Amino acid sequence: MVRGGLQPEEARIEGVVDVGVIVIAHFANPAQAHAFAFLKDILLWNKKCLVPTSAIMGAYHVMTEYLGVERSSAYNALTKTLETRSPAFYEDISVDIALGALENALSYRIESWDGYLVSLAKAHDEAVIFSIDGRFAKKAKGVRVVNPLPGAVFEEYNAWLKAKLEE
């Protein structure tokens, strides 16, 4: 399990996973299969990325409060993911990472959560942040923000989501 930071002899981190990717992987939607395959590769530690455990809690909030996913369904899906106890799970937020998060939020005019992801990525040698947030990608400095979903799949998801939210 990854706790607070990797030792130099451990695997080099390829990236950090944002909440949106976790959300899409955990409920029925047109992009779920792609997001799930991406996340599965990470949880199996085939792709060395960090998944903050706090992002799982954020995913529950987004799924239930904004997307209308039934609470028990969100709970069951996210609990199964956590129960894998994958080495990808990043369980700690140190004071230094939190300070960096707030500094990034102020400097780049981004949300404090996004500032946290930037701080965490930088703490692991300028890793990539895997996020579906295009605005974040434009504002983040010093890290690369990459949407792990293929363009056409992401467009289909956005059209589906727009229609769902208009219901």
ROGUKOL-243978 format. One record per residue (C-alpha): residue number from 1; residue in one letter; x, y, z. Coordinates in steps of 0.25 Angstrom, whole numbers, plus 5000, padded with zeros to 4 digits. Layout:
n:NUM&res:A&X:X&Y:Y&Z:Z
...
! end
This chain:
n:1&res:M&X:5000&Y:5000&Z:5000
n:2&res:V&X:5005&Y:5014&Z:4997
n:3&res:R&X:5005&Y:5022&Z:5009
n:4&res:G&X:5010&Y:5037&Z:5008
n:5&res:G&X:5021&Y:5035&Z:4998
n:6&res:L&X:5029&Y:5025&Z:4991
n:7&res:Q&X:5043&Y:5021&Z:4994
n:8&res:P&X:5053&Y:5023&Z:4983
n:9&res:E&X:5054&Y:5008&Z:4981
n:10&res:E&X:5040&Y:5006&Z:4979
n:11&res:A&X:5032&Y:5008&Z:4965
n:12&res:R&X:5033&Y:5021&Z:4959
n:13&res:I&X:5019&Y:5028&Z:4958
n:14&res:E&X:5013&Y:5030&Z:4945
n:15&res:G&X:5002&Y:5039&Z:4949
n:16&res:V&X:4991&Y:5043&Z:4959
n:17&res:V&X:4976&Y:5040&Z:4957
n:18&res:D&X:4965&Y:5051&Z:4958
n:19&res:V&X:4951&Y:5048&Z:4964
n:20&res:G&X:4944&Y:5049&Z:4950
n:21&res:V&X:4951&Y:5037&Z:4945
n:22&res:I&X:4947&Y:5029&Z:4957
n:23&res:V&X:4933&Y:5034&Z:4956
n:24&res:I&X:4931&Y:5030&Z:4941
n:25&res:A&X:4937&Y:5016&Z:4944
n:26&res:H&X:4926&Y:5013&Z:4955
n:27&res:F&X:4913&Y:5015&Z:4949
n:28&res:A&X:4906&Y:5012&Z:4936
n:29&res:N&X:4909&Y:5022&Z:4925
n:30&res:P&X:4915&Y:5021&Z:4911
n:31&res:A&X:4929&Y:5023&Z:4916
n:32&res:Q&X:4929&Y:5014&Z:4927
n:33&res:A&X:4936&Y:5002&Z:4920
n:34&res:H&X:4948&Y:5011&Z:4916
n:35&res:A&X:4949&Y:5017&Z:4930
n:36&res:F&X:4947&Y:5004&Z:4937
n:37&res:A&X:4958&Y:4998&Z:4928
n:38&res:F&X:4968&Y:5009&Z:4931
n:39&res:L&X:4965&Y:5009&Z:4946
n:40&res:K&X:4966&Y:4994&Z:4946
n:41&res:D&X:4980&Y:4995&Z:4940
n:42&res:I&X:4984&Y:5004&Z:4951
n:43&res:L&X:4978&Y:4996&Z:4963
n:44&res:L&X:4985&Y:4984&Z:4958
n:45&res:W&X:4998&Y:4992&Z:4958
n:46&res:N&X:5000&Y:4990&Z:4943
n:47&res:K&X:5000&Y:5005&Z:4942
n:48&res:K&X:5007&Y:5012&Z:4953
n:49&res:C&X:4998&Y:5023&Z:4957
n:50&res:L&X:4993&Y:5028&Z:4970
n:51&res:V&X:4978&Y:5028&Z:4974
n:52&res:P&X:4976&Y:5037&Z:4986
n:53&res:T&X:4966&Y:5030&Z:4995
n:54&res:S&X:4960&Y:5043&Z:4998
n:55&res:A&X:4956&Y:5043&Z:4983
n:56&res:I&X:4948&Y:5031&Z:4985
n:57&res:M&X:4940&Y:5039&Z:4996
n:58&res:G&X:4939&Y:5050&Z:4986
n:59&res:A&X:4933&Y:5041&Z:4975
n:60&res:Y&X:4922&Y:5036&Z:4985
n:61&res:H&X:4918&Y:5051&Z:4986
n:62&res:V&X:4918&Y:5054&Z:4971
n:63&res:M&X:4911&Y:5041&Z:4968
n:64&res:T&X:4900&Y:5043&Z:4978
n:65&res:E&X:4898&Y:5058&Z:4979
n:66&res:Y&X:4900&Y:5062&Z:4964
n:67&res:L&X:4898&Y:5050&Z:4956
n:68&res:G&X:4886&Y:5043&Z:4963
n:69&res:V&X:4893&Y:5030&Z:4965
n:70&res:E&X:4885&Y:5022&Z:4976
n:71&res:R&X:4893&Y:5023&Z:4989
n:72&res:S&X:4894&Y:5008&Z:4991
n:73&res:S&X:4899&Y:5006&Z:4977
n:74&res:A&X:4910&Y:5016&Z:4979
n:75&res:Y&X:4914&Y:5010&Z:4992
n:76&res:N&X:4914&Y:4996&Z:4987
n:77&res:A&X:4923&Y:5000&Z:4974
n:78&res:L&X:4933&Y:5009&Z:4982
n:79&res:T&X:4934&Y:4999&Z:4994
n:80&res:K&X:4938&Y:4988&Z:4984
n:81&res:T&X:4948&Y:4997&Z:4978
n:82&res:L&X:4954&Y:5000&Z:4992
n:83&res:E&X:4953&Y:4986&Z:4996
n:84&res:T&X:4964&Y:4982&Z:4986
n:85&res:R&X:4974&Y:4989&Z:4995
n:86&res:S&X:4982&Y:4992&Z:4983
n:87&res:P&X:4996&Y:4998&Z:4984
n:88&res:A&X:4991&Y:5010&Z:4976
n:89&res:F&X:4983&Y:5015&Z:4988
n:90&res:Y&X:4990&Y:5028&Z:4993
n:91&res:E&X:4985&Y:5029&Z:5008
n:92&res:D&X:4991&Y:5041&Z:5014
n:93&res:I&X:4991&Y:5056&Z:5012
n:94&res:S&X:5003&Y:5062&Z:5019
n:95&res:V&X:5004&Y:5076&Z:5024
n:96&res:D&X:5014&Y:5079&Z:5013
n:97&res:I&X:5005&Y:5074&Z:5002
n:98&res:A&X:4993&Y:5081&Z:5008
n:99&res:L&X:5002&Y:5094&Z:5008
n:100&res:G&X:5006&Y:5092&Z:4993
n:101&res:A&X:4991&Y:5089&Z:4990
n:102&res:L&X:4987&Y:5103&Z:4996
n:103&res:E&X:4999&Y:5110&Z:4989
n:104&res:N&X:4995&Y:5104&Z:4975
n:105&res:A&X:4980&Y:5107&Z:4977
n:106&res:L&X:4984&Y:5122&Z:4980
n:107&res:S&X:4995&Y:5123&Z:4969
n:108&res:Y&X:4987&Y:5116&Z:4958
n:109&res:R&X:4973&Y:5120&Z:4962
n:110&res:I&X:4969&Y:5106&Z:4963
n:111&res:E&X:4960&Y:5098&Z:4973
n:112&res:S&X:4968&Y:5094&Z:4985
n:113&res:W&X:4965&Y:5079&Z:4981
n:114&res:D&X:4972&Y:5082&Z:4968
n:115&res:G&X:4983&Y:5089&Z:4975
n:116&res:Y&X:4985&Y:5076&Z:4984
n:117&res:L&X:4986&Y:5067&Z:4971
n:118&res:V&X:4997&Y:5077&Z:4966
n:119&res:S&X:5004&Y:5077&Z:4979
n:120&res:L&X:5004&Y:5061&Z:4979
n:121&res:A&X:5008&Y:5060&Z:4965
n:122&res:K&X:5020&Y:5069&Z:4967
n:123&res:A&X:5024&Y:5062&Z:4980
n:124&res:H&X:5025&Y:5050&Z:4970
n:125&res:D&X:5034&Y:5056&Z:4960
n:126&res:E&X:5025&Y:5064&Z:4951
n:127&res:A&X:5015&Y:5052&Z:4948
n:128&res:V&X:5003&Y:5053&Z:4940
n:129&res:I&X:4989&Y:5056&Z:4945
n:130&res:F&X:4978&Y:5048&Z:4939
n:131&res:S&X:4966&Y:5056&Z:4939
n:132&res:I&X:4954&Y:5059&Z:4930
n:133&res:D&X:4954&Y:5073&Z:4934
n:134&res:G&X:4957&Y:5082&Z:4922
n:135&res:R&X:4958&Y:5095&Z:4930
n:136&res:F&X:4968&Y:5089&Z:4940
n:137&res:A&X:4976&Y:5084&Z:4928
n:138&res:K&X:4977&Y:5099&Z:4923
n:139&res:K&X:4980&Y:5105&Z:4937
n:140&res:A&X:4990&Y:5095&Z:4943
n:141&res:K&X:5005&Y:5098&Z:4942
n:142&res:G&X:5017&Y:5089&Z:4944
n:143&res:V&X:5009&Y:5077&Z:4941
n:144&res:R&X:5002&Y:5070&Z:4930
n:145&res:V&X:4987&Y:5068&Z:4931
n:146&res:V&X:4982&Y:5057&Z:4922
n:147&res:N&X:4968&Y:5051&Z:4919
n:148&res:P&X:4970&Y:5036&Z:4919
n:149&res:L&X:4957&Y:5034&Z:4911
n:150&res:P&X:4958&Y:5034&Z:4896
n:151&res:G&X:4952&Y:5047&Z:4890
n:152&res:A&X:4940&Y:5041&Z:4883
n:153&res:V&X:4936&Y:5033&Z:4896
n:154&res:F&X:4938&Y:5046&Z:4904
n:155&res:E&X:4929&Y:5054&Z:4894
n:156&res:E&X:4918&Y:5043&Z:4895
n:157&res:Y&X:4919&Y:5043&Z:4910
n:158&res:N&X:4917&Y:5058&Z:4910
n:159&res:A&X:4905&Y:5058&Z:4901
n:160&res:W&X:4899&Y:5046&Z:4909
n:161&res:L&X:4902&Y:5054&Z:4922
n:162&res:K&X:4896&Y:5067&Z:4917
n:163&res:A&X:4883&Y:5059&Z:4913
n:164&res:K&X:4883&Y:5052&Z:4927
n:165&res:L&X:4884&Y:5065&Z:4934
n:166&res:E&X:4873&Y:5072&Z:4926
n:167&res:E&X:4863&Y:5061&Z:4930
! end
